[in-house]
């Protein structure tokens, strides 16, 4: 038995299940990272939690699992390539710890796939890009309609 300290469900909105977010590109940050053992217990994966920063899905979470320690050389090769894409997108080329990747904006390309075990539709991250920087006023001086003079 647990003391719920006078909790009153009438005062709290109930949790609602989340459907997957639509496929597309989203500005996000990594908010958490953790090495976890694989289901088979033969290796470890880096689980990254991404939080969407804007738009109608602001605050939603999407996860990536990178098999960095796995008996399958191909799984490790894929995971390392994905980690390289993340590092390039956030501008941290040689992190010593995954926390160095936290809270740095990047664009994640999210897809939807059907889970083999449940048939449920779920999100998966299919790619990573650097965030497009908005130009400062000094950079756009002399531009017409947002087009710099050298591109007209």
C-alpha positions as CSV (number, residue, x, y, z in Angstrom):
1,X,0.0,0.0,0.0
2,X,1.2,3.5,-0.8
3,X,0.3,6.9,0.7
4,X,-1.0,9.1,-2.1
5,X,-0.8,12.2,0.1
6,X,-4.4,13.4,-0.5
7,X,-4.3,13.0,-4.3
8,X,-7.6,14.1,-5.9
9,X,-8.2,13.0,-9.5
10,X,-10.9,15.7,-9.8
11,X,-8.1,18.3,-9.7
12,X,-5.8,16.7,-12.4
13,X,-6.5,16.2,-16.1
14,X,-6.2,12.5,-17.0
15,X,-3.3,11.3,-19.1
16,X,-4.2,10.6,-22.7
17,X,-2.4,8.2,-25.0
18,X,-0.3,9.7,-27.8
19,X,-0.6,8.7,-31.4
20,X,2.6,8.8,-33.3
21,X,3.4,12.2,-34.8
22,X,3.1,12.5,-38.6
23,X,6.1,11.8,-40.8
24,X,8.1,14.9,-41.4
25,X,11.0,17.1,-40.3
26,X,11.0,18.5,-36.8
27,X,13.3,20.9,-34.9
28,X,14.3,19.0,-31.7
29,X,16.9,18.6,-29.0
30,X,18.3,15.6,-27.2
31,X,17.0,15.8,-23.6
32,X,18.2,12.4,-22.3
33,X,20.7,9.7,-23.2
34,X,21.5,6.4,-21.5
35,X,23.3,3.2,-22.3
36,X,21.0,0.2,-21.9
37,X,21.6,-3.5,-22.2
38,X,20.2,-5.2,-25.3
39,X,17.2,-7.6,-24.9
40,X,19.5,-10.5,-25.6
41,X,22.0,-9.2,-23.1
42,X,24.9,-9.5,-25.6
43,X,25.5,-5.8,-26.0
44,X,24.4,-2.3,-25.2
45,X,22.6,0.5,-27.1
46,X,22.6,4.2,-26.6
47,X,19.0,5.4,-26.1
48,X,18.5,9.1,-27.1
49,X,15.3,11.0,-26.2
50,X,14.5,13.8,-28.6
51,X,12.0,16.5,-27.8
52,X,10.2,18.5,-30.5
53,X,10.7,22.2,-30.0
54,X,8.0,23.9,-32.0
55,X,4.9,23.5,-34.1
56,X,1.7,21.6,-33.2
57,X,3.8,18.7,-31.8
58,X,5.9,20.9,-29.5
59,X,7.0,18.9,-26.4
60,X,6.4,15.5,-28.0
61,X,9.2,12.9,-27.5
62,X,10.8,10.6,-30.1
63,X,13.5,8.0,-29.3
64,X,16.5,6.6,-31.2
65,X,18.4,3.5,-30.2
66,X,22.0,3.2,-31.4
67,X,23.5,-0.3,-31.1
68,X,27.1,0.8,-30.3
69,X,28.1,-2.4,-28.6
70,X,26.7,-5.4,-30.4
71,X,27.9,-8.7,-31.7
72,X,26.6,-7.7,-35.2
73,X,29.3,-5.7,-36.9
74,X,26.6,-4.3,-39.3
75,X,24.4,-3.1,-36.3
76,X,27.5,-1.3,-34.9
77,X,28.4,0.2,-38.3
78,X,24.9,1.6,-38.7
79,X,24.8,2.9,-35.2
80,X,28.1,4.7,-35.6
81,X,27.0,6.2,-38.9
82,X,23.8,7.5,-37.2
83,X,25.8,8.9,-34.3
84,X,28.1,10.6,-36.8
85,X,25.1,12.2,-38.4
86,X,23.8,13.5,-35.0
87,X,27.3,14.9,-34.1
88,X,27.5,16.7,-37.4
89,X,24.0,18.1,-37.1
90,X,24.7,19.6,-33.6
91,X,28.3,20.5,-34.3
92,X,30.0,18.3,-31.7
93,X,32.4,16.2,-33.7
94,X,34.2,14.3,-30.9
95,X,32.0,14.0,-27.8
96,X,33.5,12.2,-24.8
97,X,30.1,11.8,-23.2
98,X,26.6,11.7,-24.7
99,X,25.6,14.6,-22.4
100,X,27.6,16.9,-24.8
101,X,24.9,16.3,-27.4
102,X,22.1,17.4,-25.1
103,X,20.1,20.6,-25.6
104,X,21.6,21.4,-29.0
105,X,18.9,22.0,-31.7
106,X,18.9,19.8,-34.8
107,X,16.3,18.7,-37.3
108,X,15.1,15.1,-37.1
109,X,13.4,13.4,-40.0
110,X,10.7,11.3,-38.5
111,X,8.9,8.4,-40.2
112,X,6.2,6.0,-39.2
113,X,6.4,2.2,-39.3
114,X,4.4,-0.8,-38.2
115,X,5.8,-2.8,-35.3
116,X,6.4,-6.4,-36.1
117,X,5.3,-7.6,-32.6
118,X,2.1,-5.6,-32.1
119,X,1.2,-4.3,-35.5
120,X,1.0,-0.8,-33.9
121,X,2.2,2.2,-35.8
122,X,5.2,3.9,-34.1
123,X,7.7,6.7,-34.9
124,X,11.3,6.1,-36.0
125,X,13.9,8.7,-36.7
126,X,15.2,8.3,-40.3
127,X,17.7,11.1,-40.5
128,X,19.4,14.1,-38.8
129,X,20.2,17.5,-40.2
130,X,21.8,20.7,-38.9
131,X,19.3,23.4,-38.0
132,X,19.0,26.1,-40.6
133,X,20.3,29.3,-39.0
134,X,18.3,32.4,-39.5
135,X,20.3,35.3,-40.9
136,X,21.0,38.3,-38.6
137,X,19.9,41.7,-39.9
138,X,23.6,42.6,-40.6
139,X,23.8,39.7,-43.0
140,X,20.6,40.5,-44.9
141,X,21.4,44.2,-45.4
142,X,21.1,45.0,-49.1
143,X,18.9,42.0,-49.8
144,X,15.7,42.3,-51.7
145,X,12.9,40.0,-50.8
146,X,15.2,38.0,-48.7
147,X,17.6,37.3,-51.6
148,X,21.1,38.6,-51.0
149,X,22.6,40.8,-53.8
150,X,25.1,38.1,-55.0
151,X,22.3,35.7,-55.6
152,X,20.0,38.0,-57.7
